[in-house]
Amino acid sequence: MNAELSEQLSRLVRARTTAALGTLRAGAPFVSMVPYAIAPDGAGFVVHVSELSAHTKDMLSDARVSLLVAEAEGGGKTPLGLMRVSVQGLARRIPSVAPEHAVLKAAYLARFPDAEPMFGFADFSIFLIRPESARFVAGFGQARSLSGESIIRLLQQT
């Protein structure tokens, strides 16, 4: 992928704050919306979710997930012209005693400071979604497939 497309993808995932999260429920797809942050080391996407939610139960049952981050509608673009990236990855719960928990929590709170009280709720957990592959569409007719390592390298760039 060329430098211009890399910059567009980086801008997209850093500018947006929510993603459609696809999980598997009894083998069938289920999609919900989650706020996300980017792990400081670029290792993936950080979500903070409640065990009461369906998507959390799904991730605990089957770690395979997908995140769809899309450009906001409007600005005169047609729906097919909107930039978007669909990331396939594995979701891993990060226990509060894990060494990386504090760093991921800080990254999440830097993006969503109003979420601080939810870290006091026993049913909320941090999950790290590590990319395995992705499909980036920069606009109509401009699609590229990427490896998980390529996405991680992109996320590592500041």
C-alpha positions as CSV (number, residue, x, y, z in Angstrom):
1,M,0.0,0.0,0.0
2,N,1.4,3.4,-0.9
3,A,2.1,6.2,1.6
4,E,-1.0,8.2,0.6
5,L,-3.3,5.2,1.3
6,S,-1.5,4.4,4.5
7,E,-2.0,8.0,5.7
8,Q,-5.7,7.9,4.8
9,L,-6.2,4.7,6.7
10,S,-4.3,6.0,9.7
11,R,-6.3,9.2,9.7
12,L,-9.6,7.2,9.5
13,V,-8.9,4.9,12.5
14,R,-7.6,7.8,14.6
15,A,-10.4,10.2,13.8
16,R,-13.3,7.9,14.4
17,T,-14.1,6.8,17.9
18,T,-16.7,4.0,17.4
19,A,-16.7,0.8,15.4
20,A,-19.2,-1.8,14.4
21,L,-18.1,-4.9,16.3
22,G,-19.0,-8.2,14.7
23,T,-19.0,-11.3,17.0
24,L,-20.2,-14.8,16.6
25,R,-23.3,-15.9,18.5
26,A,-23.9,-19.7,18.3
27,G,-22.1,-19.6,15.0
28,A,-24.1,-16.7,13.5
29,P,-22.9,-13.1,13.0
30,F,-24.0,-10.5,15.5
31,V,-23.1,-6.8,15.2
32,S,-23.0,-4.1,17.8
33,M,-21.3,-0.7,18.3
34,V,-18.4,-0.1,20.6
35,P,-16.1,2.9,21.3
36,Y,-12.4,2.0,20.8
37,A,-9.0,3.3,21.5
38,I,-5.7,2.3,19.9
39,A,-3.2,0.5,22.1
40,P,-0.1,2.7,22.6
41,D,2.2,0.1,21.2
42,G,0.0,-0.4,18.2
43,A,-0.8,-4.0,19.2
44,G,-4.5,-3.5,18.4
45,F,-7.8,-1.9,19.3
46,V,-8.9,-1.5,22.9
47,V,-12.5,-1.8,23.9
48,H,-14.0,-1.6,27.4
49,V,-17.2,-3.6,27.7
50,S,-19.6,-5.0,30.2
51,E,-20.1,-8.7,30.8
52,L,-23.8,-8.0,30.7
53,S,-23.6,-7.2,27.0
54,A,-24.2,-9.8,24.3
55,H,-20.9,-8.9,22.4
56,T,-18.8,-9.5,25.5
57,K,-20.4,-12.9,26.1
58,D,-19.7,-13.7,22.4
59,M,-16.0,-12.7,22.7
60,L,-15.6,-14.8,25.7
61,S,-17.1,-17.8,23.9
62,D,-15.3,-17.2,20.5
63,A,-12.5,-14.8,20.2
64,R,-12.9,-14.3,16.5
65,V,-14.2,-10.8,15.8
66,S,-14.4,-8.1,13.2
67,L,-14.3,-4.3,13.6
68,L,-15.7,-2.0,10.9
69,V,-14.5,1.6,11.1
70,A,-16.2,3.9,8.6
71,E,-16.0,7.5,7.5
72,A,-18.9,9.6,8.5
73,E,-21.7,10.0,6.0
74,G,-22.2,13.4,4.3
75,G,-19.8,15.8,2.7
76,G,-21.3,15.1,-0.7
77,K,-19.9,11.5,-0.9
78,T,-22.0,8.6,-2.1
79,P,-22.2,5.7,0.4
80,L,-19.9,3.6,-1.8
81,G,-17.4,6.4,-1.8
82,L,-17.0,6.4,2.0
83,M,-13.6,5.2,3.4
84,R,-13.8,2.2,5.6
85,V,-11.8,-0.6,7.0
86,S,-12.9,-4.0,8.2
87,V,-10.4,-5.6,10.6
88,Q,-10.6,-9.3,11.4
89,G,-8.9,-10.2,14.6
90,L,-8.8,-12.0,17.9
91,A,-10.3,-10.5,21.1
92,R,-8.5,-11.2,24.3
93,R,-9.7,-10.1,27.8
94,I,-7.0,-8.3,29.7
95,P,-7.3,-9.0,33.4
96,S,-7.0,-6.0,35.7
97,V,-3.9,-7.6,37.3
98,A,-2.1,-8.0,33.9
99,P,0.9,-5.8,33.4
100,E,-0.6,-4.2,30.2
101,H,-3.9,-3.4,31.8
102,A,-2.8,0.0,33.2
103,V,-1.4,1.1,29.9
104,L,-4.5,0.1,27.9
105,K,-6.8,1.6,30.5
106,A,-4.8,4.9,30.2
107,A,-5.1,4.8,26.4
108,Y,-8.8,4.2,26.6
109,L,-9.4,7.0,29.2
110,A,-7.2,9.4,27.2
111,R,-9.8,9.0,24.4
112,F,-12.9,8.7,26.6
113,P,-12.3,10.5,29.9
114,D,-16.0,10.2,30.8
115,A,-15.6,6.4,31.0
116,E,-13.6,6.6,34.2
117,P,-16.5,5.7,36.5
118,M,-17.2,2.5,34.5
119,F,-13.8,1.2,35.4
120,G,-15.1,0.9,39.0
121,F,-17.9,-1.5,37.9
122,A,-17.0,-5.2,38.4
123,D,-18.7,-6.3,35.2
124,F,-16.5,-4.2,32.9
125,S,-13.4,-5.5,31.3
126,I,-10.8,-4.4,28.8
127,F,-10.4,-6.4,25.6
128,L,-7.5,-6.1,23.2
129,I,-8.5,-6.9,19.6
130,R,-5.3,-7.9,17.7
131,P,-5.7,-7.6,13.9
132,E,-5.1,-10.7,11.8
133,S,-6.1,-9.2,8.5
134,A,-8.0,-6.2,7.1
135,R,-9.8,-4.9,4.0
136,F,-9.4,-1.1,3.5
137,V,-11.6,0.7,1.0
138,A,-10.3,4.2,0.3
139,G,-13.4,5.0,-1.9
140,F,-15.3,3.5,-4.8
141,G,-13.0,1.0,-6.6
142,Q,-10.0,1.5,-4.2
143,A,-9.9,-1.6,-2.1
144,R,-6.8,-3.2,-0.6
145,S,-6.3,-6.3,1.6
146,L,-3.8,-6.0,4.4
147,S,-2.1,-8.4,6.8
148,G,-2.5,-8.1,10.5
149,E,1.2,-7.1,10.7
150,S,0.6,-4.3,8.3
151,I,-2.3,-2.9,10.4
152,I,-0.2,-3.2,13.5
153,R,2.7,-1.3,11.9
154,L,0.2,1.4,10.8
155,L,-1.2,1.7,14.4
156,Q,2.4,2.0,15.7
157,Q,2.9,5.2,13.7
158,T,2.1,8.3,15.7
